Structure formats: structure tokens, C-alpha cells
Amino acid sequence: MQTRLYTKADYETLKGFWSQYKDWETSPVPELLLPPYGAVVEVNNKIISAGFLYETKGNGACWMEWVVADPKADKELRDKSLDLLFDTINARAKNEGYLFVFTCVMHAKLMERYERHGFIKGDSNMTNMIKVL
């Protein structure tokens, strides 16, 4: 199992993963919304999971988002890849000097994973607002 930087060539694979999840089946994350830094976890050159980090220079905070895993991958392999992904993204944030990593989570299992990786709950019962310009 290894990590590497996300490349634009990975997008179609991740789009396919997002499309297989109920909440994303009709509109996977548009490529334009992905930040420059993304991490991919692979096994035998096959993507198992990926996630992204929005970096905001000058204020100590960054945003981890768009975590996705291959829903057809073996559960144990998927779990290990997600743990490695979280460690990789959090290490990037720390190495870049960030003091806080924020995220939004809706799914209970994903929330548990974040907590296992040291995240604490902030606000709950929130509604995300988006304005398309």
C-alpha cells in the first residue's frame, strides 16, 4: 500500500467512486472544485482511496475534504487505505505549519474514523450553504 499525489488523470476513477455512493450518484464532485493538494492510496497501482486538502496560507487553518474510497474494494483493505490517507493528509497539514484541520462530516462511520484520527466534534446539525456564481 502506498500513497502518492493526486493527478488529473485520477479524476475519472474518483468520479466513478463518488457515483457509486447514494449521496453522490447524480453529481460527483466537479473536478474544478478539487484543490491542488490531493493524496491517493494505491495497492498494485489500483486506487483504493483519495482525499484533498484546501490550504489557506497565513491563518493556521486548512480544510480536509472529498474523502472517497472504492466501495467495491475489500473492506479491510479500504479501512487500512483510509487510515493511511488520513495520516498522510494530516502529516501534510502539520508539515506545512497548520494548527487546525477542519472538515464537515455527515456519515456516522466516517465521523468515527475522523475521531480515531484525533478530530473532535464541533458544531452539529448544520446545513452547508453553497452559492453558485
C-alpha positions as CSV (number, residue, x, y, z in Angstrom):
1,M,0.0,0.0,0.0
2,Q,1.5,3.3,-1.0
3,T,0.5,7.0,-1.2
4,R,1.1,9.4,-4.0
5,L,0.0,12.9,-5.1
6,Y,-3.3,13.1,-6.9
7,T,-3.1,13.9,-10.6
8,K,-5.8,15.0,-13.0
9,A,-5.6,11.5,-14.6
10,D,-7.1,10.1,-11.4
11,Y,-10.3,12.1,-11.6
12,E,-12.4,9.7,-13.7
13,T,-11.6,6.9,-11.2
14,L,-12.6,9.0,-8.3
15,K,-15.7,10.3,-10.1
16,G,-16.7,6.6,-10.6
17,F,-16.3,6.0,-6.8
18,W,-18.4,9.1,-5.9
19,S,-21.1,8.0,-8.4
20,Q,-21.5,4.7,-6.5
21,Y,-22.4,6.3,-3.3
22,K,-26.0,7.3,-2.7
23,D,-25.3,10.9,-1.8
24,W,-23.2,11.5,-4.9
25,E,-24.8,9.3,-7.6
26,T,-26.2,12.2,-9.6
27,S,-23.5,14.8,-9.1
28,P,-20.0,13.7,-8.2
29,V,-17.6,16.4,-7.1
30,P,-16.8,18.6,-10.1
31,E,-13.1,18.5,-10.9
32,L,-12.9,22.3,-10.8
33,L,-13.7,22.2,-7.0
34,L,-10.7,20.0,-6.2
35,P,-7.8,21.8,-4.5
36,P,-4.2,21.5,-5.8
37,Y,-3.2,19.1,-3.0
38,G,-4.7,15.6,-3.0
39,A,-3.4,12.3,-1.8
40,V,-4.2,8.9,-3.3
41,V,-3.7,5.5,-1.7
42,E,-3.0,2.6,-4.1
43,V,-2.5,-1.1,-4.0
44,N,-0.8,-2.6,-7.0
45,N,-1.4,0.6,-9.0
46,K,-5.1,0.5,-8.2
47,I,-6.6,3.4,-6.4
48,I,-8.3,2.4,-3.1
49,S,-8.9,5.8,-1.6
50,A,-8.2,9.5,-2.0
51,G,-8.8,12.8,-0.2
52,F,-7.9,16.5,-0.5
53,L,-6.6,19.4,1.5
54,Y,-7.6,23.1,0.9
55,E,-4.6,25.1,2.1
56,T,-5.1,28.6,3.4
57,K,-1.8,30.4,3.8
58,G,-1.4,32.8,6.7
59,N,-4.0,31.7,9.2
60,G,-3.1,28.3,10.6
61,A,-6.2,26.5,9.3
62,C,-6.8,24.1,6.4
63,W,-9.7,22.1,5.3
64,M,-9.7,18.3,4.6
65,E,-12.5,17.3,2.1
66,W,-13.8,15.0,-0.6
67,V,-12.6,11.8,1.0
68,V,-13.6,8.8,-1.0
69,A,-12.8,5.1,-1.2
70,D,-13.6,2.4,-3.8
71,P,-16.9,0.9,-2.5
72,K,-16.1,-2.4,-4.2
73,A,-12.7,-2.8,-2.6
74,D,-12.2,-5.4,0.2
75,K,-13.5,-3.8,3.5
76,E,-10.3,-4.4,5.4
77,L,-8.1,-3.0,2.6
78,R,-10.4,0.0,2.3
79,D,-10.2,0.6,6.0
80,K,-6.4,0.4,6.0
81,S,-6.2,2.7,3.0
82,L,-8.4,5.3,4.6
83,D,-6.3,5.3,7.8
84,L,-3.1,5.8,5.7
85,L,-4.9,8.5,3.7
86,F,-5.9,10.4,6.9
87,D,-2.3,10.0,8.3
88,T,-0.9,11.3,5.0
89,I,-3.2,14.4,4.8
90,N,-2.8,15.2,8.5
91,A,1.0,14.9,8.1
92,R,0.9,17.3,5.2
93,A,-1.1,19.8,7.2
94,K,1.3,19.6,10.1
95,N,4.4,19.8,7.9
96,E,3.0,22.9,6.2
97,G,2.6,24.6,9.6
98,Y,-1.1,24.4,10.0
99,L,-2.5,24.3,13.6
100,F,-6.0,23.1,12.7
101,V,-7.6,20.8,10.2
102,F,-11.4,21.4,9.7
103,T,-13.9,19.2,7.8
104,C,-17.6,18.5,7.6
105,V,-18.9,15.0,8.1
106,M,-22.4,13.6,7.6
107,H,-21.9,9.8,7.8
108,A,-21.5,8.3,11.2
109,K,-18.8,5.8,10.2
110,L,-16.7,8.5,8.6
111,M,-17.2,10.6,11.7
112,E,-15.9,7.7,13.8
113,R,-12.8,7.5,11.6
114,Y,-12.1,11.2,12.0
115,E,-12.4,10.8,15.8
116,R,-10.0,7.9,15.7
117,H,-7.6,10.2,14.0
118,G,-7.8,12.9,16.7
119,F,-10.6,15.1,15.3
120,I,-13.1,16.4,17.9
121,K,-16.7,17.3,17.2
122,G,-17.6,21.0,16.8
123,D,-21.0,22.2,15.6
124,S,-23.6,19.7,14.7
125,N,-27.0,19.7,12.9
126,M,-25.5,22.2,10.4
127,T,-26.6,22.9,6.9
128,N,-23.9,23.6,4.3
129,M,-24.8,26.5,2.1
130,I,-23.4,26.9,-1.4
131,K,-23.8,29.7,-3.8
132,V,-23.0,29.1,-7.5
133,L,-21.7,32.2,-9.1
